[in-house]
């Protein structure tokens, strides 16, 4: 998961008094509304997540039987076939549902900030993505070490662990299986350096995420470059790279404006508007 600033448009929510009567709150249209509604309320989202994790069981069994199989083509080096098996999962919107934070941003007319995000993490109210607990427990029962590479900051690790432990996720025993952003020098938002640490001692069978950056460090580039990266990685999608749908945030929504958060909200939104392909409309 990659968080992006400047995502939320202005929302005006308030009560208006006319002649002593309080009118109902009228939320202004917001770019997050439909995406968050889908993530939080739709059965289609739940079905999509369950489908991904059901496929993951099949892929895991295939990977265990094939010692040449790896989900870390860049980081996995040397004779890795006999290394103990592991899987790697992103946390936010891959195994944890943080949609209440998105709803708070809309209703409070706020954009993402590290301060409020860390406070949300400390509340430990994130729920499990459908199928995530059951799949990770299945992998753990097969002797596969379950690692979590998260772009939550290292200061949130304790809260993240406690939240996930309460939900039933495997914690790794005496192995530190939580690799947080800024936990060590060089562990920035790109995840390749952290996958490389795991790949030294484990054969990475599957990689899970909701954002291109969970799989390839070339995610923060132009739309054309991102498509090129996608095509180059095509053999991995659905095989050893498994994606949970997340329409609420990610590098997809910042690519149209060049990931340049100095641009105003209006400029960002226009850039997104301008890249869309449209039907020309009915003939007159």
C-alpha positions as CSV (number, residue, x, y, z in Angstrom):
1,X,0.0,0.0,0.0
2,X,1.2,3.5,-0.9
3,X,-0.5,6.4,0.7
4,X,-0.9,9.6,-1.3
5,X,-1.4,13.1,0.0
6,X,-3.9,15.5,-1.5
7,X,-6.3,12.7,-2.4
8,X,-9.5,14.1,-0.9
9,X,-11.6,16.9,-2.4
10,X,-13.2,19.5,-0.1
11,X,-16.3,18.3,1.7
12,X,-18.7,20.7,3.4
13,X,-20.8,19.0,6.0
14,X,-22.8,21.1,8.3
15,X,-26.2,21.9,9.7
16,X,-28.1,25.0,8.4
17,X,-30.7,26.7,10.5
18,X,-33.7,28.3,8.8
19,X,-36.5,29.7,10.9
20,X,-35.4,27.6,13.8
21,X,-35.4,24.4,11.9
22,X,-32.2,22.3,11.4
23,X,-31.9,20.9,7.9
24,X,-30.3,17.6,7.2
25,X,-26.6,17.4,6.5
26,X,-25.8,17.6,2.7
27,X,-22.5,16.1,1.8
28,X,-20.8,17.6,-1.2
29,X,-19.7,15.1,-4.0
30,X,-16.4,13.5,-3.1
31,X,-14.0,11.4,-5.2
32,X,-13.7,8.8,-2.4
33,X,-17.4,8.1,-1.9
34,X,-18.1,5.3,-4.4
35,X,-14.7,3.7,-4.0
36,X,-15.0,3.6,-0.2
37,X,-18.7,2.5,-0.4
38,X,-17.6,-0.4,-2.6
39,X,-14.7,-1.4,-0.3
40,X,-16.8,-1.2,2.9
41,X,-20.3,-2.3,1.9
42,X,-20.4,-4.3,-1.3
43,X,-20.6,-8.1,-1.4
44,X,-18.8,-7.8,-4.7
45,X,-15.7,-6.6,-3.0
46,X,-15.9,-9.4,-0.4
47,X,-16.3,-11.9,-3.3
48,X,-13.3,-10.5,-5.1
49,X,-11.1,-10.8,-2.0
50,X,-12.3,-14.4,-1.3
51,X,-11.6,-15.3,-5.0
52,X,-8.0,-14.0,-4.7
53,X,-7.3,-15.9,-1.5
54,X,-8.9,-19.1,-2.9
55,X,-6.6,-18.9,-5.9
56,X,-3.7,-18.3,-3.5
57,X,-4.3,-21.7,-1.9
58,X,-4.0,-23.4,-5.3
59,X,-0.9,-21.4,-6.2
60,X,0.7,-22.0,-2.9
61,X,0.4,-25.8,-3.3
62,X,1.9,-25.5,-6.8
63,X,4.8,-23.4,-5.6
64,X,5.6,-25.8,-2.8
65,X,5.9,-28.6,-5.3
66,X,8.2,-26.6,-7.7
67,X,11.6,-25.7,-6.3
68,X,12.3,-23.3,-9.2
69,X,9.3,-21.2,-8.3
70,X,9.8,-17.7,-6.8
71,X,7.7,-14.6,-6.5
72,X,10.8,-12.4,-6.1
73,X,12.5,-12.5,-9.6
74,X,14.7,-9.5,-8.8
75,X,15.6,-10.3,-5.2
76,X,15.9,-14.1,-5.2
77,X,19.5,-15.0,-5.9
78,X,21.7,-18.1,-6.2
79,X,20.5,-21.6,-5.5
80,X,17.3,-20.8,-3.7
81,X,15.4,-24.1,-4.4
82,X,16.2,-25.6,-1.0
83,X,15.5,-22.6,1.1
84,X,12.6,-22.8,3.5
85,X,9.4,-21.4,2.0
86,X,7.8,-18.0,2.7
87,X,5.1,-15.7,1.4
88,X,5.1,-11.9,1.5
89,X,2.0,-9.8,2.1
90,X,1.4,-6.0,2.1
91,X,-0.7,-5.0,5.1
92,X,-3.1,-2.1,4.3
93,X,-6.0,-3.0,2.0
94,X,-4.3,-6.4,1.4
95,X,-4.8,-8.0,4.7
96,X,-6.3,-5.1,6.8
97,X,-9.4,-3.1,5.8
98,X,-8.9,0.6,6.8
99,X,-12.0,2.0,5.2
100,X,-13.1,3.7,8.4
101,X,-10.2,6.0,8.0
102,X,-11.3,6.9,4.5
103,X,-14.8,7.6,5.8
104,X,-13.4,9.8,8.6
105,X,-11.4,11.8,6.0
106,X,-14.6,12.5,3.9
107,X,-16.8,13.4,6.9
108,X,-14.1,15.5,8.6
109,X,-13.0,17.3,5.3
110,X,-9.4,16.1,5.8
111,X,-6.7,14.7,3.6
112,X,-4.3,11.9,4.5
113,X,-1.6,12.9,7.1
114,X,0.9,10.8,8.8
115,X,-0.3,12.2,12.2
116,X,-3.9,11.1,11.9
117,X,-3.0,7.9,10.1
118,X,-0.7,6.9,13.0
119,X,-3.5,7.7,15.4
120,X,-5.9,5.5,13.4
121,X,-3.3,2.7,13.5
122,X,-3.1,3.1,17.3
123,X,-6.9,2.7,17.6
124,X,-6.4,-0.9,16.4
125,X,-9.8,-1.1,14.7
126,X,-8.9,-2.3,11.3
127,X,-10.7,-5.5,10.3
128,X,-9.4,-8.4,8.2
129,X,-9.9,-8.5,4.5
130,X,-12.2,-11.4,3.7
131,X,-10.1,-14.6,3.3
132,X,-6.8,-13.2,4.5
133,X,-6.7,-14.7,8.0
134,X,-7.8,-18.1,6.7
135,X,-5.3,-18.2,3.9
136,X,-2.3,-17.0,6.0
137,X,-3.3,-19.6,8.6
138,X,-3.4,-22.2,5.8
139,X,0.1,-21.2,4.7
140,X,1.4,-21.3,8.3
141,X,0.0,-24.8,8.7
142,X,2.0,-25.9,5.6
143,X,5.2,-24.7,7.2
144,X,5.4,-21.5,5.2
145,X,6.7,-18.5,7.0
146,X,4.3,-15.5,6.6
147,X,6.0,-12.1,6.3
148,X,4.3,-8.7,6.2
149,X,6.1,-5.8,4.3
150,X,4.2,-2.7,5.3
151,X,4.6,1.0,4.5
152,X,3.2,1.8,7.8
153,X,6.0,3.6,9.7
154,X,8.0,1.7,12.2
155,X,6.4,3.6,15.1
156,X,3.2,1.8,14.4
157,X,4.6,-1.7,14.5
158,X,3.4,-2.5,18.0
159,X,-0.1,-1.4,17.2
160,X,-0.1,-3.2,13.9
161,X,1.0,-6.4,15.5
162,X,-1.5,-6.2,18.2
163,X,-4.4,-5.4,15.8
164,X,-3.4,-8.3,13.5
165,X,-2.8,-10.8,16.3
166,X,-6.3,-10.2,17.7
167,X,-7.6,-11.0,14.2
168,X,-5.8,-14.3,14.1
169,X,-3.0,-13.6,11.7
170,X,0.2,-15.7,12.1
171,X,2.8,-13.7,14.0
172,X,6.0,-15.6,13.0
173,X,7.0,-17.1,16.4
174,X,10.7,-16.2,17.1
175,X,11.2,-14.7,13.6
176,X,10.5,-11.0,13.1
177,X,8.0,-11.2,10.3
178,X,7.0,-7.5,10.2
179,X,9.2,-5.3,8.0
180,X,8.0,-1.7,8.4
181,X,9.0,1.4,6.5
182,X,11.9,3.3,8.2
183,X,12.5,0.3,10.5
184,X,16.1,0.2,9.3
185,X,18.3,2.4,7.1
186,X,17.3,2.0,3.4
187,X,13.8,0.8,4.2
188,X,11.9,3.5,2.5
189,X,8.6,3.3,0.5
190,X,10.1,1.0,-2.1
191,X,9.8,-2.6,-0.9
192,X,12.5,-4.4,-2.9
193,X,15.2,-3.9,-0.2
194,X,13.0,-5.6,2.3
195,X,12.1,-8.4,0.0
196,X,15.8,-8.9,-0.6
197,X,16.3,-9.4,3.2
198,X,13.7,-12.2,3.2
199,X,15.0,-13.7,0.0
200,X,18.4,-14.3,1.6
201,X,17.0,-17.0,3.9
202,X,13.7,-18.0,2.3
203,X,12.2,-18.9,-1.0
204,X,9.4,-16.4,-1.6
205,X,6.5,-18.4,-3.1
206,X,3.8,-15.7,-3.4
207,X,3.6,-11.9,-3.1
208,X,0.4,-10.1,-2.3
209,X,-0.6,-6.4,-2.5
210,X,-3.1,-3.8,-3.6
211,X,-0.7,-1.4,-5.4
212,X,1.9,-1.9,-8.1
213,X,4.6,-0.8,-5.6
214,X,3.9,-3.9,-3.6
215,X,5.4,-5.9,-6.4
216,X,7.8,-3.7,-8.4
217,X,9.8,-0.7,-7.3
218,X,9.1,1.1,-10.6
219,X,5.6,2.0,-9.6
220,X,6.0,5.8,-9.1
221,X,6.5,6.7,-12.8
222,X,4.3,8.0,-15.6
223,X,1.2,6.2,-16.8
224,X,3.1,5.0,-19.9
225,X,6.0,3.7,-17.9
226,X,3.6,1.9,-15.4
227,X,1.9,0.2,-18.3
228,X,5.3,-0.9,-19.6
229,X,6.3,-2.3,-16.2
230,X,2.9,-4.1,-16.0
231,X,3.5,-5.7,-19.4
232,X,7.1,-6.8,-18.4
233,X,5.7,-8.4,-15.3
234,X,2.7,-10.0,-17.0
235,X,3.8,-13.6,-16.4
236,X,3.6,-13.1,-12.6
237,X,0.1,-11.7,-12.3
238,X,-2.3,-14.4,-11.1
239,X,0.5,-16.9,-10.7
240,X,2.9,-15.7,-7.9
241,X,1.7,-12.1,-7.7
242,X,-1.9,-11.7,-6.4
243,X,-3.7,-8.4,-6.2
244,X,-6.5,-7.3,-4.0
245,X,-8.6,-4.6,-5.6
246,X,-8.4,-1.1,-4.0
247,X,-10.0,1.8,-5.8
248,X,-9.7,4.2,-2.9
249,X,-6.0,5.2,-3.1
250,X,-2.6,4.2,-4.5
251,X,-0.1,5.1,-7.2
252,X,-2.8,4.7,-9.9
253,X,-4.5,7.9,-8.7
254,X,-1.3,10.0,-8.5
255,X,0.3,8.9,-11.8
256,X,-1.9,11.2,-13.9
257,X,-0.5,14.3,-12.2
258,X,3.0,12.9,-12.0
259,X,2.9,12.2,-8.3
260,X,3.5,15.9,-7.8
261,X,1.7,16.8,-4.5
262,X,2.7,20.4,-4.9
263,X,-0.1,20.7,-7.4
264,X,-3.4,21.9,-6.1
265,X,-6.4,19.6,-5.7
266,X,-8.0,21.2,-8.7
267,X,-4.9,20.5,-10.8
268,X,-4.7,17.0,-9.6
269,X,-8.3,16.3,-10.4
270,X,-8.1,17.9,-13.9
271,X,-5.1,15.7,-14.7
272,X,-7.1,12.6,-13.8
273,X,-10.1,13.8,-15.8
274,X,-8.0,14.5,-18.8
275,X,-6.4,11.0,-19.1
276,X,-9.8,9.3,-19.3
277,X,-11.0,7.8,-22.6
278,X,-14.5,8.8,-23.5
279,X,-17.3,7.8,-25.9
280,X,-18.0,10.6,-28.3
281,X,-21.7,10.5,-27.5
282,X,-24.8,9.8,-29.4
283,X,-25.1,11.1,-33.0
284,X,-27.2,14.2,-33.4
